[in-house]
Amino acid sequence: MARKIQTVNDAMRIFEACRQGILQRTTRRLLEKEKEELRSGQVLWSPSRIIKDFLVYRELSTRDRSVKRDEPIDEGLRRRVQAEGLKVHQCSKGTFILRNNGFLKKTISIKFNGTYQHMIIYEDGIDVETDELLPPQAFEELRFIQPGFNNNPFDDLMSSINYNQDTIITTGTEENESSKFAKVDNNGTGFILNDKPFYIVGANYWQAMNLGMSNKGEEREGGNRSRVIKDLTTLKKYGINCIRIMAGTEGPPGEPQRMYPALMNYPGEYDEKVFQGLDWFLDQLRNFEMTAIMGSKDFTEFEKYAARFYSDPKILEICQNYYLNHVKTVVNRKNTINDSSAGYIKSLDSNHLVTTGSESKNGEEWFVTMHKSKNIDFSCAHVWVENWGYYNSDDSSIENYQIAENFMLNFLQNVSDWSINILHKPIILEEYGK
């Protein structure tokens, strides 16, 4: 697909898409056969000149000796220029004859992690004049790719444009870190982001960090980043602005009922490749202007004995320390976690909002007790009508449906009242289903 690279941001969007593996790139000089496939005919380039932020070359008509700038063009060459409608390109190195509808070659380079990355853009003169080429953001897979904070081409390092000279033009400064986090509003009943009301429309995407793992190289860890981009593009299209994901999976390989590979195979032993998958996914959320709710653990496989983690004195301290150490590890990577340690999370990073991850199905007293801590910023609830015995999927009667609907509406009304009127905190419905 032909793309018009007209501005620095256009170029940086392409660089970023290549870095994320969305577009393929060639990391060597083109072979002669590959050059021929770019276009028909032989391409001869004029000396370079800087035009705005690009180094630009124009296609020459012939290999004729250039005319020095202070020399007149001979009569034969002048007649040819007039007869064929050729254009003349003048620079400090002389006067050159340009080819009709010849190609324009623009180059731009950045320095990233100590290595120069170069982009070469070929444009047909006709395409440029008729505006046939489309900018990168016109293509679905590139629409939500952003070149970084304040248009930095890469979010993790300050990048620069480089002309192989001493001139370096930076593309912006990193914005204030705290401005990227949602906050509870002054009324205590809603959220704000970038000083504006923030209304959460969310989706669960539990497999995010595993899908975000690299799928390149010899090891091919098994991620599927192209799927992530497609999924986020679709979710963005439907107005989703918040993704709830896992930031903690554990257990040795081969154990049932767990994500594989796990983030933590044994206490304190992390799989860095999975962590990098989480890092990559969060980077995509920034590109799509989405936020994240991150859960430290899904207790489903532990639900029959999870209460022992808090009540059995033989394992209480051990379990709590395992958890606190995990919280510290994840939060120090700029991520969020859970409730009983909410004060601990706040001591590490006050920017993150913290909630319990609770289903909130055990009534008002439990709900208020779980969410009343000053370190819990907002309440949450889940609704699973069939799992909780309020709906029978084998019964197609309207009465069966009505029981489930009435329960759900009453439940949502109750938890909303408790959160807003008693706790003065906003509430999020994190899960719902059968």
C-alpha positions in Angstrom: 0.0 0.0 0.0 1.4 3.4 -1.0 1.7 5.8 1.9 2.4 9.5 1.9 5.2 10.5 4.3 4.8 14.2 4.5 5.6 15.2 8.1 7.9 14.1 10.9 4.9 12.5 12.6 4.1 10.5 9.5 7.6 9.1 9.5 7.6 8.4 13.2 4.3 6.6 12.9 6.0 4.2 10.4 9.1 3.8 12.6 6.9 2.9 15.5 4.8 0.5 13.5 8.1 -1.3 12.4 9.3 -1.3 16.0 6.1 -3.0 17.1 6.3 -5.6 14.3 3.1 -4.3 12.5 5.1 -3.4 9.4 8.1 -5.3 8.0 11.4 -3.5 7.4 14.5 -4.2 5.4 17.7 -3.9 7.5 20.2 -4.1 4.6 20.9 -2.4 1.3 18.6 -3.3 -1.5 19.9 -5.8 -4.0 19.9 -4.6 -7.7 17.0 -6.8 -8.5 15.0 -5.3 -5.6 15.8 -1.8 -6.8 14.4 -2.7 -10.2 11.2 -3.8 -8.6 10.7 -0.4 -7.1 10.0 1.0 -10.5 11.0 0.5 -14.2 14.1 2.1 -15.6 17.3 3.3 -14.2 17.3 5.8 -11.3 20.0 8.4 -11.1 19.9 10.8 -8.1 20.7 14.5 -7.8 22.9 15.7 -4.9 21.0 15.9 -1.6 19.5 18.9 0.0 17.6 19.4 3.2 13.9 20.4 2.8 12.2 20.8 6.1 12.9 17.7 8.1 13.9 15.4 5.2 17.0 14.9 3.1 15.7 15.0 -0.5 17.0 13.7 -3.8 15.5 14.1 -7.2 15.6 11.7 -10.2 17.9 12.9 -13.0 17.1 12.4 -16.7 20.6 11.3 -17.8 24.1 10.8 -16.6 25.1 14.0 -18.5 27.9 16.0 -16.8 26.4 18.6 -14.6 26.9 22.2 -15.5 28.7 24.2 -12.8 26.5 26.8 -11.3 28.4 29.7 -12.7 28.5 28.2 -16.2 25.8 28.8 -18.8 23.8 25.8 -20.1 24.9 25.1 -23.7 22.4 25.7 -26.5 21.8 22.0 -27.3 21.0 21.2 -23.8 18.7 24.3 -23.5 16.7 23.2 -26.6 16.3 19.7 -25.2 15.1 21.1 -21.9 12.5 23.2 -23.7 11.4 20.5 -26.2 11.0 17.8 -23.7 9.6 19.9 -20.9 12.4 18.9 -18.5 13.1 20.6 -15.3 16.4 22.0 -14.1 17.6 21.4 -10.6 20.3 23.8 -9.3 22.4 23.4 -6.2 25.8 24.2 -4.9 27.3 21.2 -6.9 25.9 22.4 -10.2 22.9 22.3 -12.5 21.2 19.0 -13.2 18.4 18.0 -15.5 15.5 16.3 -13.8 13.4 13.5 -15.3 9.8 14.1 -16.3 7.5 12.7 -13.6 10.7 11.4 -12.0 10.8 9.9 -8.5 11.5 12.0 -5.5 13.6 10.2 -2.8 13.3 11.5 0.8 15.3 10.1 3.7 15.0 10.6 7.4 16.9 8.9 10.2 16.6 8.6 14.0 19.0 7.3 16.6 17.5 4.7 18.9 19.4 2.7 21.5 22.7 4.0 20.0 21.7 2.7 16.5 20.6 4.7 13.5 17.4 3.7 11.9 16.9 5.0 8.3 13.8 5.4 6.2 13.8 5.9 2.5 10.6 7.2 0.8 10.1 7.0 -2.9 7.4 9.3 -4.4 6.2 9.5 -7.9 5.8 13.1 -9.1 2.3 12.4 -10.5 1.2 10.8 -7.2 2.4 13.8 -5.3 0.8 16.4 -7.6 -2.6 14.5 -7.7 -2.6 13.7 -4.0 -3.0 10.0 -4.8 -0.9 8.9 -1.8 -2.6 8.6 1.6 -1.0 9.4 5.0 -0.2 6.5 7.3 -3.2 7.2 9.6 -5.6 6.5 6.7 -4.7 2.8 7.0 -6.6 0.7 9.5 -3.6 -1.1 11.0 -1.8 2.3 11.5 -4.7 4.5 12.6 -4.1 4.2 16.3 -0.3 4.0 16.2 1.0 7.1 18.0 4.7 8.2 17.9 4.9 8.6 21.7 4.4 11.2 24.4 4.2 14.6 22.9 4.9 13.0 19.5 8.2 11.4 20.6 8.8 8.5 18.1 9.6 6.1 20.9 8.0 6.2 24.4 10.9 4.8 26.3 13.7 7.1 25.1 14.0 10.6 23.7 14.6 10.2 20.0 15.9 12.6 17.5 16.0 13.3 13.8 19.5 13.2 12.4 20.9 14.4 9.1 24.3 12.7 9.5 25.5 16.2 10.5 25.8 17.9 13.9 22.2 19.1 13.8 19.8 17.2 16.0 16.2 18.2 16.2 14.3 16.7 19.2 10.7 15.8 18.7 9.3 16.8 22.1 9.6 16.4 25.8 8.0 13.7 27.9 4.8 14.8 29.5 4.2 14.8 33.3 3.8 11.2 34.4 0.9 11.8 36.8 -1.2 13.3 34.0 -1.6 9.9 32.3 -3.5 8.4 35.3 -7.2 8.5 35.9 -8.2 10.1 39.2 -11.4 10.2 41.3 -13.2 13.5 40.9 -13.8 16.0 43.7 -17.3 14.7 44.4 -16.0 11.2 45.0 -18.5 9.7 42.6 -16.8 9.7 39.2 -13.4 9.8 37.4 -11.4 12.4 35.6 -8.6 12.0 33.1 -6.7 15.0 31.7 -8.9 17.3 33.8 -12.0 16.0 32.0 -14.8 13.7 33.1 -13.8 10.1 32.3 -16.7 7.6 31.7 -15.4 4.1 31.7 -16.5 1.7 29.0 -14.5 -1.4 29.5 -13.7 -5.0 28.4 -11.9 -7.9 30.0 -8.8 -9.2 28.1 -7.3 -11.6 30.6 -4.7 -13.1 28.1 -3.1 -9.7 27.4 0.4 -10.2 28.6 0.8 -13.7 27.0 -0.5 -12.4 23.7 1.8 -9.5 24.0 4.9 -11.7 24.2 7.4 -11.6 21.3 6.6 -13.9 18.4 9.9 -13.2 16.6 13.4 -14.7 16.7 14.5 -18.2 17.2 12.6 -18.9 20.4 9.3 -17.6 19.2 7.7 -17.3 22.7 4.2 -17.7 21.3 2.7 -14.2 21.5 0.4 -12.9 18.9 0.9 -9.1 18.7 -0.9 -8.7 15.4 -4.0 -10.2 17.0 -3.7 -7.7 19.9 -3.6 -4.8 17.4 -6.7 -6.1 15.6 -8.5 -6.7 18.9 -7.7 -3.2 20.2 -8.6 -1.6 16.9 -12.1 -3.3 17.1 -12.6 -2.4 20.7 -11.6 1.2 20.0 -14.1 1.3 17.2 -16.9 0.3 19.7 -15.9 3.0 22.2 -14.0 0.8 24.7 -11.6 3.0 26.7 -10.5 0.7 29.6 -9.1 -2.8 29.4 -9.1 -5.1 32.5 -6.1 -7.5 32.4 -4.0 -9.9 34.5 -0.8 -8.7 36.0 0.0 -11.8 37.9 -0.1 -15.5 37.1 1.8 -18.2 38.9 2.6 -21.9 39.2 5.1 -24.3 37.8 4.7 -25.5 34.2 2.4 -28.4 33.7 -0.1 -27.5 36.4 -3.8 -27.4 35.4 -6.1 -24.3 35.4 -3.5 -21.6 34.8 -2.2 -19.3 32.1 0.9 -20.7 30.4 3.6 -19.6 30.5 3.1 -18.1 33.9 4.6 -14.8 34.9 5.9 -16.3 38.2 6.8 -20.0 38.1 8.0 -20.0 41.7 7.9 -17.4 44.5 9.9 -14.5 43.4 11.1 -16.1 40.1 9.7 -14.2 37.2 9.7 -15.0 33.5 11.0 -11.8 32.0 9.6 -12.6 28.6 6.1 -12.6 30.0 6.8 -9.4 31.8 7.9 -7.9 28.6 4.6 -9.0 27.0 2.8 -7.0 29.7 5.0 -4.0 29.1 4.3 -4.2 25.4 0.6 -4.5 25.9 0.5 -1.5 28.1 2.4 0.5 25.5 -0.3 -0.4 23.0 -3.0 0.9 25.4 -1.3 4.2 25.4 -1.2 4.2 21.6 -5.0 3.5 21.6 -5.7 6.1 24.3 -7.0 3.5 26.6 -6.5 2.9 30.3 -6.0 -0.4 32.2 -7.3 -2.1 35.3 -4.8 -4.7 36.3 -5.5 -7.7 38.6 -2.8 -9.4 40.6 -4.4 -12.8 40.7 -7.5 -14.7 39.7 -8.5 -16.7 42.8 -10.7 -19.2 40.8 -8.3 -22.1 41.3 -7.8 -21.2 45.0 -11.4 -20.4 45.9 -12.0 -23.5 48.0 -9.1 -22.7 50.4 -8.2 -19.0 49.7 -9.5 -18.0 53.1 -6.6 -19.8 54.7 -4.2 -17.3 53.2 -5.7 -14.8 55.7 -6.7 -17.0 58.7 -4.2 -19.8 59.1 -1.4 -18.5 61.3 1.0 -21.1 59.9 0.9 -19.7 56.4 -0.4 -16.2 56.9 2.9 -14.3 57.0 4.4 -16.4 54.2 1.5 -15.9 51.9 1.3 -12.1 52.6 5.0 -11.7 52.0 4.7 -13.6 48.7 1.9 -11.2 47.7 3.6 -8.0 48.9 6.8 -8.9 47.1 4.8 -9.5 43.9 3.0 -6.1 44.3 6.4 -4.3 44.8 7.8 -6.0 41.6 4.8 -5.1 39.4 4.2 -1.6 40.8 7.8 -0.7 40.3 7.2 -1.5 36.6 4.4 1.1 36.7 1.6 -1.3 37.2 -1.3 -1.7 39.7 -2.6 -4.4 42.1 -5.0 -5.1 45.0 -6.8 -4.3 48.3 -5.4 -5.5 51.7 -2.1 -4.1 50.6 -3.6 -0.9 49.2 -1.6 1.3 51.6 1.5 -0.5 50.5 0.7 0.2 46.8 0.1 3.8 47.6 3.4 4.1 49.4 5.1 2.8 46.3 3.2 4.9 43.7 0.4 7.3 44.6 -0.6 7.7 41.0 -2.4 4.4 40.7 -6.0 4.0 41.7 -6.6 0.9 43.8 -9.7 -1.3 44.2 -10.4 -4.8 45.7 -11.4 -6.9 42.7 -14.2 -8.3 44.8 -17.4 -9.7 43.5 -19.3 -7.9 46.3 -22.0 -10.5 46.5 -22.2 -10.9 50.3 -24.2 -7.9 51.3 -23.8 -4.4 52.5 -21.6 -5.1 55.6 -19.1 -7.0 53.6 -19.1 -4.5 50.8 -18.6 -1.5 53.0 -15.9 -3.2 55.1 -13.9 -4.3 52.0 -14.0 -0.8 50.3 -13.9 1.7 53.2 -10.1 1.9 53.5 -8.8 5.4 52.6 -6.4 3.6 50.3 -9.2 2.1 48.2 -10.1 4.7 45.6 -13.2 3.1 44.1 -15.5 0.1 44.6 -16.2 -2.7 42.3 -18.6 -5.6 41.7 -19.2 -8.6 39.5 -22.5 -10.2 38.4 -22.7 -13.9 37.5 -26.4 -14.8 37.6 -26.2 -18.4 36.6 -23.1 -19.2 38.6 -24.8 -17.7 41.6 -28.0 -19.7 41.1 -30.3 -17.0 39.8 -30.6 -18.2 36.3 -31.1 -21.7 34.7 -29.8 -21.9 31.2 -31.9 -25.0 30.5 -35.1 -23.1 31.3 -36.2 -20.9 28.4 -39.3 -19.5 30.1 -39.8 -15.7 30.5 -40.2 -16.2 34.3 -36.7 -17.7 34.5 -35.3 -14.7 32.6 -37.3 -12.3 34.7 -35.8 -13.7 38.0 -32.3 -13.2 36.7 -33.0 -9.7 35.4 -34.7 -8.6 38.7 -31.8 -9.9 40.7 -29.2 -8.2 38.6 -31.0 -4.8 38.6 -31.5 -4.9 42.4 -27.9 -6.0 42.9 -26.5 -3.1 40.8 -28.8 -0.6 42.5 -27.6 -1.8 46.0 -23.9 -1.8 45.3 -24.2 1.6 43.6 -26.1 3.1 46.6 -23.6 1.6 49.1 -20.6 3.0 47.2 -21.9 6.5 46.4 -24.1 7.2 49.4 -22.1 5.5 52.2 -18.5 5.4 51.0 -18.7 8.4 48.6 -16.7 6.5 46.1 -17.3 5.7 42.4 -18.0 2.1 41.4 -17.1 -0.1 38.4 -18.9 -3.2 37.2 -15.8 -5.3 36.4 -17.4 -8.6 35.2 -20.8 -9.9 34.2 -22.0 -13.1 32.6 -23.8 -16.3 33.1 
